[in-house]
Amino acid sequence: MGARTLYDKLWDSHVVRENDDGTSLLYIDRQLIHEVTSPQAFEGLRIANRTPWNLSANLATPDHNVPTNNREQGIIDPIARLQVETLNNNCDYYHITEFKMDDIRQGIVHVISPEQGATLPGMTLVCGDSHTSTHGAFGTLAFGIGTSEVEHVLVTQCLIQKKSKNMLVQVNGQLNPGVTAKDIILAIIGEIGTAGGTGYAIEFAGDTIRSFSMEGRMTISNMAIEAGARAGMIAVDTTTIDYVKNRPYSPKAEHWEQAVEYWTGFHSDADAHFDKVISLDAKDIKPQVTWGTSPEMTMAIDEVIPDPADESDPVKQAGMEAALNYMGLTAGTPINEVAVDVVFIGSCTNSRIEDMRAAADVAKGNKVAANVKQALVVPGSGLIKQQAEQEGLDKIFIDAGFEWREPGCSMCLAMNADRLEPQQRCASTSNRNFEGRQGQGGRTHLVSPEMAAAAAIKKGILSILIN
Amino acid sequence: MEKFTKITAIALPLDRANVDTDAIIPKQFLKSIKRSGFGPNLFDEWRYLDQGEPGMDNSKRPVNTDFVLNQPRYAGAEILLARDNFGCGSSREHAPWALEDFGIRVIIAPGFADIFYNNCFKNGLLPIILPEETVEHLFNVVEANEGFQLTVDLEQQKIISVQSSAVDINIDFELDKFRRQCLLEGLDEIGLTLEHADEIRQYEARKKDITPWLFQD
C-alpha cells in the first residue's frame, strides 16, 4: 500500500465491502444519540420490525431541548418534554446507555463522549448532528448524518458511503496574543469559505494545531462543518493518548498497550497525497469576530466592517448586503465599536473546562456591564460544571453578574427557553451566526470565550483584553 | 421510500446563496417526533411576518408577500431553483422533510452541502448540481416567463422545457449510479445493507482481534 493520509487509513480500516458502483459499506464503531434527530429513526426501526445491531455501540443523552435552569421543575414546554421522554423511552426499551437529564454525566453529546472516553482514536463515530466533526480531534473519522442514517446505523452498524477527497489545512507558527483555537478555526473558515470544504475530509495539521490541548483541538474540528467539510481530523499524538487514558469507556489495562500501539499509526504518511492544501501562518491571524450571517463572514477585531461595494461577484455582494441589513451594521464601522446586548458562553464549540477557565480569568473581579441584559455561562456537561465549581469558577462568574447554568446546547440554537429577542445582538462562543439561529431576528457575533467574557464586562463592546 | 422517475412542474427561484437548514426549517419545529407535517413551516422566518411556533394555525398567520414562495405565479412548484451551498449547516433531515412535505421533488443548484445532499436521497428528493452559468440561465428564464415548466427526467438524466415554451431548455445532468438507482426504484437502503449481514459479522470478528477494547461491555 502506498503513502496514505489519516483519512485514508481511517476509511480503509472500516470498509466492510466495496460495491461496484463506487460506494462502500463502512463500519461504524460508535453512534451518539440525542432527542432531536432520533425519534423518527426509532419509529422507522419499529415500523420495519427491525432491531438494533449492537446496543453497546450507542450512547445517548438529551441536550438540545433541556432547560438550563430550574431543572427540578422538569421541562415546561410540553412538546420538548415529549421529545426528551421519547428518547428516554426508546433508550429504556432497547437498553441503550443514556445519561438522562438528572445524571451528572448528562451534557452536550459532543462534550460527553470524549469526556467518557467513548470517543477514541482510530474509530468511526457518527451522530445525527453536524457538529459530530468535533470528534475528529482524536484521529477519529467522525461525521454528522441525517435521521434515516441514524436508523441505518442502529440496524446495521454500517453506512453506505462514498469516499470524500482529502484536504490538508496546516497552520504553523506562534499564536499572537489573545488568539485562541476559536480564532484559528474562524480564520480558516474565512479563508476556505463556507462551501470550500464541500466534498472533502479535512485534516488539520501544523505546529500551531499540535500546540493546542484536546479542548482546543475539539474547538477546531467542531467547526470543520462550517467550512463545508463533514469531517475535520487531527492526527493522534501523545496529547491525544494522555487525554483518553483512564476514562470510563477507554481501553482497560489489559488492552491499553495494544490500543496505544494501534492508535499511534493514525497520522498521515510523510508523502501522502492531498487533493487540496491550504496553509496559514499563525502570525497573520488576529482575534476574530464574525460580522455577518455566515461563519465565513469573519474579520479581525481591529478591522472595519467590509463594504459589499468592494465585492465583484453579484451573488456574494447581495449576500453581504442582506447580512449587513439583518445584522443592523454599516460598512466601514470598526467592529470594536459595536456593542452587544447578550453574551453566551457555551455550546459544543466552547463549553469545556478550559473555555470555562479562560472566560473566568477575564471575568474575575469585574462586573457585567449594566447595558448587557444577559450574560449566560452554560457548561458542556454536568461533570464540567462540577469541576468548574470545585475550582471556584462558578463563584467568579456569579460574583461578576453572569448566570451559571445547567449543561445543554442552550442558546447556540435556542431550542429551549434560552434565546435572543428580535434585534438583540449577542457575543456568542457558539458555531453558527445564521439568521434566526439564536432566536428569530437575533444577531450573532461568533467569538472566543475570552472575547465573549470581555464584551460582557466592557459595556458589551466587542474587543479583547490582553493581559 | 417514494420513487422518483420523472416530473413536469413549475420551478420556484430562490435567489440566495448559502441557504442553511435553520432557514429551511427553524429549530422550534424540530421538537416534533414525527416525520411529516413540516411543509407549512418551510422557510418559516422568510415566509411569514410573525414568529412561528409549533401548533399555530399557519393559514391565519400574516404572510410576507415579497417572499418568492408566496407569489401566486409559483403556486404548485415542485422544482426549487437555488444558489450555491444550498442546505448548509445543521444535519437535520427535517429540512428535506419540510421541502418534500411542501411538494418540492427536485432542487437545482450549483452546489449543495454534503449532509443535506445525502439526506435528500433518503426522502425521494432529487438534488441536481449544474454549472453556475446554467443555473443562472435557468433563473433568468424562469423569472422572465410566468408559468414556465420544466420536465426533470431521472431515467434520461435530462432537464427539458415543455413543448411550445418561450425558451428551449435541454440540459443533461450527472448523478451517482447508486443514488440514481435508489431513487428510480425507491430502494430501502437498510434492506440492501442487511443483505450483507454475514460480511458485517465477518468484519466484526476480524475487528475483535485488532481492537478488542471496542467490544468490551
Interface residues (C-beta under 8 A of the other chain):
Chain A: V16 R17 N19 D21 G22 T23 L25 Y27 D29 V36 T37 P39 Q40 E43 A48 R50 W53 S56 H64 N65 D77 I79 A80 L82 Q83 T86 L120 G122 M123 G128 D129 S130 T132 F143 G144 I145 G146 T147 S148 E149 E151 H152 V155 T156 Q157 C158 I160 K162 S164 T194 A195 T198 G199 I225 G228 A229 R230 S250 P251 K252 H255 Q258 A259 Y262 S294 V315 K316 A318 G319 A322 L413 A414 M415 P422 R432 F434 E435 G436 R437 Q440
Chain B: D15 R16 A17 N18 D20 D22 A23 P26 K27 Q28 L30 K31 S32 I33 K34 R35 E45 Q51 P54 G55 R83 D84 N85 C88 G89 S90 S91 R92 E93 P96 G111 F112 A113 D114 I115 N118 N119 K122 N123 D176 K177 F178 Q181 D188 E189 I190 L192 T193 L194 H196 A197 E199 I200 Y203 E204 K207 I210 T211 P212 W213 L214 F215 Q216 D217
